[in-house]
Structure formats: structure tokens, C-alpha cells
């Protein structure tokens, strides 16, 4: 935790801590979104291929 500013009042420090925590949560959300997008990118070609196989199976019936 960074040293408190000498001119700080309790509420100013509390606001800074609150903003820092909100920023940390936002970064975690962004990290999760990026991870999920990567997973979807990897799964998308597999899903497309599976759908194509199912479609071909239906045509041959």
C-alpha cells in the first residue's frame, strides 16, 4: 500500500482505495473476457467442423 499523503483526509484516502479496488476488479473482468474469447476462437473451428459433419450425415439419410 503506498504511503498516505500528508494532506489526506480519511474520506479522500477511502475514495482512492475504493477506486483502486474497482480498477482491479475491472482489469480482472477484462482478463476473463480475453481468456473466454481465446477459448471461443479455438472452439469455433471445431464447432463448425462438427456442424458440417452432422449436415453431411443428414444429407446421406
C-alpha atoms as a printed R data frame, in Angstrom:
   type eleno elety resid chain resno       x       y       z
1  ATOM     1    CA   UNK     A     1   0.000   0.000   0.000
2  ATOM     2    CA   UNK     A     2   1.518   3.379  -0.939
3  ATOM     3    CA   UNK     A     3   2.224   5.793   1.911
4  ATOM     4    CA   UNK     A     4  -0.641   8.065   2.836
5  ATOM     5    CA   UNK     A     5  -0.490  11.602   1.532
6  ATOM     6    CA   UNK     A     6   0.070  14.004   4.452
7  ATOM     7    CA   UNK     A     7  -2.726  16.305   3.266
8  ATOM     8    CA   UNK     A     8  -5.145  13.386   3.034
9  ATOM     9    CA   UNK     A     9  -8.390  13.333   4.847
10 ATOM    10    CA   UNK     A    10  -9.843   9.956   5.700
11 ATOM    11    CA   UNK     A    11 -12.560  10.118   3.065
12 ATOM    12    CA   UNK     A    12 -10.073  11.025   0.286
13 ATOM    13    CA   UNK     A    13  -7.935   8.020   1.114
14 ATOM    14    CA   UNK     A    14 -11.021   5.804   1.280
15 ATOM    15    CA   UNK     A    15 -12.115   7.045  -2.155
16 ATOM    16    CA   UNK     A    16  -8.680   6.287  -3.607
17 ATOM    17    CA   UNK     A    17  -8.689   2.804  -2.106
18 ATOM    18    CA   UNK     A    18 -12.202   2.246  -3.466
19 ATOM    19    CA   UNK     A    19 -11.201   3.420  -6.968
20 ATOM    20    CA   UNK     A    20  -8.117   1.216  -6.878
21 ATOM    21    CA   UNK     A    21 -10.241  -1.807  -5.925
22 ATOM    22    CA   UNK     A    22 -12.784  -1.030  -8.679
23 ATOM    23    CA   UNK     A    23  -9.936  -0.729 -11.193
24 ATOM    24    CA   UNK     A    24  -8.501  -4.060 -10.046
25 ATOM    25    CA   UNK     A    25 -11.912  -5.723 -10.492
26 ATOM    26    CA   UNK     A    26 -12.317  -4.194 -13.951
27 ATOM    27    CA   UNK     A    27  -8.901  -5.478 -15.028
28 ATOM    28    CA   UNK     A    28  -9.827  -8.949 -13.762
29 ATOM    29    CA   UNK     A    29 -13.069  -8.826 -15.785
30 ATOM    30    CA   UNK     A    30 -11.153  -7.798 -18.911
31 ATOM    31    CA   UNK     A    31  -8.661 -10.607 -18.357
32 ATOM    32    CA   UNK     A    32 -11.548 -13.096 -18.065
33 ATOM    33    CA   UNK     A    33 -13.193 -11.737 -21.224
34 ATOM    34    CA   UNK     A    34  -9.943 -12.036 -23.186
35 ATOM    35    CA   UNK     A    35  -9.482 -15.601 -21.930
36 ATOM    36    CA   UNK     A    36 -13.062 -16.519 -22.874
37 ATOM    37    CA   UNK     A    37 -12.630 -15.013 -26.341
38 ATOM    38    CA   UNK     A    38  -9.491 -17.084 -26.890
39 ATOM    39    CA   UNK     A    39 -11.327 -20.250 -25.831
40 ATOM    40    CA   UNK     A    40 -14.201 -19.448 -28.198
41 ATOM    41    CA   UNK     A    41 -11.785 -18.766 -31.063
42 ATOM    42    CA   UNK     A    42 -10.214 -22.172 -30.525
43 ATOM    43    CA   UNK     A    43 -13.566 -23.945 -30.254
44 ATOM    44    CA   UNK     A    44 -15.246 -22.191 -33.200
45 ATOM    45    CA   UNK     A    45 -13.474 -24.165 -35.986
46 ATOM    46    CA   UNK     A    46 -14.212 -27.399 -34.125
47 ATOM    47    CA   UNK     A    47 -17.884 -26.486 -33.812
48 ATOM    48    CA   UNK     A    48 -18.062 -25.556 -37.497
49 ATOM    49    CA   UNK     A    49 -16.459 -28.855 -38.489
50 ATOM    50    CA   UNK     A    50 -18.841 -30.798 -36.254
51 ATOM    51    CA   UNK     A    51 -21.846 -28.972 -37.734
52 ATOM    52    CA   UNK     A    52 -20.569 -29.753 -41.232
53 ATOM    53    CA   UNK     A    53 -20.243 -33.463 -40.363
54 ATOM    54    CA   UNK     A    54 -23.753 -33.537 -38.916
55 ATOM    55    CA   UNK     A    55 -25.111 -31.805 -42.014
56 ATOM    56    CA   UNK     A    56 -23.414 -34.358 -44.281
57 ATOM    57    CA   UNK     A    57 -24.821 -37.219 -42.199
58 ATOM    58    CA   UNK     A    58 -28.322 -35.788 -42.559
59 ATOM    59    CA   UNK     A    59 -27.926 -35.497 -46.345
60 ATOM    60    CA   UNK     A    60 -26.943 -39.160 -46.639
61 ATOM    61    CA   UNK     A    61 -30.035 -40.432 -44.833
